[in-house]
Amino acid sequence: TGRRKKTHIMATLRGSQSPSLSQSQTPRTGGKRRKCNGSGGGNGNIVTKIISCQITGHGFNRGTQLPGILLEERDKRVQWHGIPTMLQKLHNSSHPNSDLSHAHSLLKVLLSQLSMEAMSFVTDDRKTAQESTFPNTHTFDLFGGVDLLVEILMRPTVTMQNSKNQMNDDLVKDCLSVLYNCCICTEGVTRSLAARDDFVLFLFTLMNNKKTFLQTATLIEDILTAKKEMIHLEGIPNLSGLVQSFDQQQLANFCRILSVTISEPDVGNDDKHTLLAKNAQQKKNASPSRAEVNQVALLNIPGFIERLCKLATRKVSEATGASSFLQELEDWYTWLDNTLVLDALMQMASEEAEQSSTESSDESSLATSPQRHRLPQSMKIVHEIMYKVEVLYVLCVLLMGRQRNQVHKMLAEFRLIPGLNNLFDKLIWRKYTASNHVVHGQNENCDCSPEISFKIQFLRLLQSFSDHHENKYLLLNSQELNELSAISMKANIPEVEALVNTDRSLVCDGKKGLLTRLLTVMKREPPDSSFSGCTSRDVLQSYFDLLGELMKFNIDAFNRFNKYVNTEEKINSSLVDSNMLVRCIVLSLDRFENQTEDVKVVEVLSECCLLSYMARVENRLTFLFRLVNIINVQTLTQENVSCLNTSLVILMLARRRSKLPFYLDALREKEYAEKYPGCLLNNFHNLLRFWQRHYLNKDKDSTCLENSSCIPFSYWKETVSVLLGTDRTSSYAIASYIDEPYMDLDTDPLEE
């Protein structure tokens, strides 16, 4: 990279209209030999210096080593705006024991030039970082400005009596600001800084200083995003002490950095998202990933989770009232489209408020300060919302990690759910408004405002918190828990053990629990809402999944569903989306058929279209054939692996009734009817072999299969083992239904 930069510098110096200087030529002015007495280049002819470099092997390390007069002359032709010359002066005035106040004044001039380009990048839809687009920033990097600032920042500081020789906070802040401007405007700067592990770790030490925290955090976030290998959090000097020293605002900002360090990197290729590829990667990397190690490091910091819970649930002062919130939001969205600008403005307002009043520096002082010091209430609320998005994201990632049980216990103990319940109406789910403004994030095409992003992250957290975990009952209040107990008693069903063991001191307060509030607002969402539209396949699949959970084993739900939907067309149209509902129908039908002494059950069995349809064996076989046929080992993902499990549910229930041979024989006949003998059963055999390796892995949480089906996981394992039996005389083994010429069971697709 350095060699390319030197070549680029020399080419830039020559220019397309400047004749190259040969060894026999000497630049002259008025017929007299001219000495180049540049401030950074010393005496001597440039050609002589180049020849000397070739002889000694000691070449130029940076463009500012070139003679100053040469740089000035070239500057007039290519419009460098004096940047190389200023970099020469900055280098000479930034040596140890130099007057750093002079260096700082030079840096301020450079910052003013580069800031304009950075602001145009932020406000003009993120232009491609090209030399022609941002010439000043490119020139600054080309002549070694980035390397010089890194050197200045990392130079060991010796305490001097003369304050002019010391690195002060303002100088550090300006160095960081210039580096950030270069990162966002010049391609390659971020990657080159990210490759310097020593510099990255050094930046974390600057976060100890509250005055330089914001600029440091912003630069670190940008660098870590471009870093090829995830940083090791335990490598940060005194990580625990650093995090514990943060105030709540700093900790919220720090969550933006943490989101990069605890999330598994996106592989960016759909093929790599298959379960086969993921399992292979896990097998290759048997030890915990860097993200998992970082998660453990955070959990070991005393008070970390408790403080995140407080951040997630703290309230925002609303002095202007809710009525003006949305209108103010519209006014500010047009240019406040990233947290960097918001952070800077909030910090400026805080600093001005501190200068105007020594009584208090908290949020209340902003509300009582003079008008020129006040920010719109909407801006403060958006600021808080954006931080809460980052905090909820970190909690969500930790909930899905290997330490999820520990995290679950801590989130319950620190009353995260009751706190979110108290925020629900005032902040999380305000009155719906259509907004055309977009907040640019990782995906600039995302049609998301801060409020929408907040709601989405809130829903993801609730899903992670509730998914097949006994803590899901904390989403209710005490009255709603009592209702559940009463329902169990009325139906003569034993109360769920997790419900009985729920700590009532940790459940939601108030008249409504969080789940009730969420259901209430979701029912009110308009058809074009981001949360109720059926155009998205993900949303459609979620609706089918939710229906399946609500209706499973519930005869009243099937009766009510039949009043609205009396056809099986919907579940037949997209089986990948609807297979969880199919599983619900199959499981419920199996239970209802054993309750024929109940008149109501018999009545619904005869009237419900879905139950009657699934009761016919030929229809169940059709579903089984389609479920096995639409997937294979190479295409299995987290989204469609449920099709394999639903097919297993159908066969497990058949096995319970000693009808498994009938179903396997029907699959064999279907193969021959479709003119593809062996194709379906070979594929199913491979899928089950994958199932064994996937779900019998000690790291896999198989309890969800047991909880969702009410079938012991031991029966799942036993059924798969029977189906994969090698005895061709067994009527329960798939191998006995594949004719010899079409058998392809020896090939292991998991090794391909």
Phi, psi and omega in degrees: 000318179297320180295319179295322182295319179297316179299319180295320180299313182295322178294322179293321179296320181292310182073161184287338183255000183261129177292141178287149182266123176265175182293337183270355183255145177230125180295136182229155174227117181064027178081358182250145178293134182250138176267138179264101183255055179291151182294335181251346187256349181075194181271160173115157180285142183298323180294320178299319180295319180295318178297320179297322178297318180295325181284314186274338184083001179258097184266187177289136176267338181204157183296334182286356175281348178291155180305137184299319182295322178298317180295320180295318180296316180293328180300323181296332185269325186251003175059063175275355178058033175073009184295314179301320180294318179294326178293324175300314181293322180295320179296316183290334183261008182244012177292160175305140181072009176278167176280097185289343177295325176291319177299322181293321179297322176294320181295325179297321178296315179298319181298320180296324179289319184281332183295325180298319179292321179296320180294323178294328178292318182292323187264347184250048174056039173051070178300154175297132182288099181232158180301318184290334182280320182231072187296322182294314180295320179297317179296318179302315179289320183301323182263025170081017181296319181297312180298323181295317180293322176299318179297318180297316182295319188270355182296129180306132183266124176256125183297124180246151176288330180278117184295338181291341181266002184258148173285118178258168185299321181295321178294318178298316180300317181291323176299315181294321180295318179296317179299319179294319177302318179294322181298317185276344184251342186235120182297133175098339181295315181299317180295321180292322177290322180295333181285347180265092182300324181297322180289320180299313179294325178298321181302323180297329179292335179287344181286351176294334183266117183299328183289335180252004186299311186299311180296322180293314182298320181295317180292318180299316181302316181294320182291315183295329178296328182267354184288132182294317179251137181295138181292149177267109184300327180292345177280349179286126181304124176051054181304313183300314179295323180298310182294321180291338179280344182291141167281177186297323180294319179293320180297321177299318178293322180296334179298331176297322178288317182298327181300333179279334188265347183243357180263137176297134183298142178284122184286342174071018180218124184303324181299327182284350180273356179292151180297327179298314180293320180295317179296320179296321179294320178294322179293322180292320179252080184294327180284159179303145179290167179298322179298318180293320177297320179294323177299316179297319180300320179291318181294338179278354179279120182303129175079003186295308183294321180299319180291324177296321178298321178294321177296318183293333187248001181290149183269161180247132177298134183236067185294328184276351180085157185288336186295325182268358185300310187292323180293318178297323181299318179300320184293327187264341184298329190301330180234346177267073186250016171208157185290338179299311180296317179299315180301314182298316181293319179296321180293318179299317180296321180295317181295320179293322179295323179296322181289328183274341181211130179263001183287315185206150178238014182270189187296330181294330180292330177294325183286335183253000182284167178304159186303323183293342182264354187266142173256151177304143180302326180299324181293320179295324181289318177297320177302314180294320180298315181298321178293320181296327176301315181292320180295314180296325179297314180299316179297322180295316179298317179296326179293335182261001182275184182293337181264025188300324180296319177296318180294317178305312182298319182289319180296323177292315182298323182267014170055048177297314185295312176301324178295317177294326178298321179290336179270349194303306186286325186275334186228313189289314186233076177285175178302136184296139173217140178276122180235137180267357184279146184237136172259119183285130177228222180293331178239107184289346178274358182290128181269064187233127169273170177303322180296317180294317178299320179297315180296317180298315180292325176298316180293322178296320179296315180298321179296314180295324182289325188263342190298106176051042178226143183296341179291353180299336180288348177288348177284354180254165172259179185298320180297319180291326175295321177296324177297319178298318179297319180294322179296317179298318181294317181295323181275001180058041179244134179300141178295144177296136184301320180297325178294316180297322185274358181296130179284111185295341179284349183253359182277176183293151176265176172083186184283336181230142173278171184295321180296318179297317178299317182295315179297322181298313182286328180295325178292335182269349182300135179292163182303328182268011179292151177294346185252356181229358180291138182264007181285331181282134179296323179298317180294318180299316179297322179295322178297316178298318180298317180295318177302317180299318180290322181290326187267342186304123177063014183250101185294326178293322180295320178295322179295317179291319180300323182295336179287333182261326183229114181240033177216153179267008186301317184298316183285343178275340188286324182216091188289329178298321179284321191262001188296332177292326174290322176300317179299318178300317181294316181297313181295316181295318179301318180299320179287316182298325181293345175262008180237036185291351176283346178272117184299320181296319179296316180298321181295314180292323179301324183277335186260331184287123183298315183296316181293319179295320180296315182284341180291339180279124186302320183298328178287321176297321178295323178297316177297317180299315179300314182292320181298318181285331187278338186268359180227156169213173186302322184288339184250003180294131176228177179295336182279325185250359179295340177297334177297320178295317181291326177293320177297323177294322178300316179300317182285327177295319179293324176294321179295321178302327182260014178060033180246012181300316178302324180297317181292319180293321178294324179294323177296321179296316179296323179296321177302311182294323179295328180271002178068025177230065182298133178087341186296310185293312184289324174299318179296316180295322178299316178296320179298320180289326176295320176295319181304316180300313182291329183282308187273342178270001174294135185298338181274349183277134178271099184271359182296335180295325177295318180292315182293323184284339184247346187059027175246125181306141181297333177299327179286326174301308182299318182295318181295317178297319179297319179295315181296328181269009180303147182267354180283109184286356176267352180280130180283356180257356182263134180300323184302331183283353181253004178251121179294148187309314183298337185253006183282131180220053185265349183281333179287132180258103181294342181285345181260356183283000000 
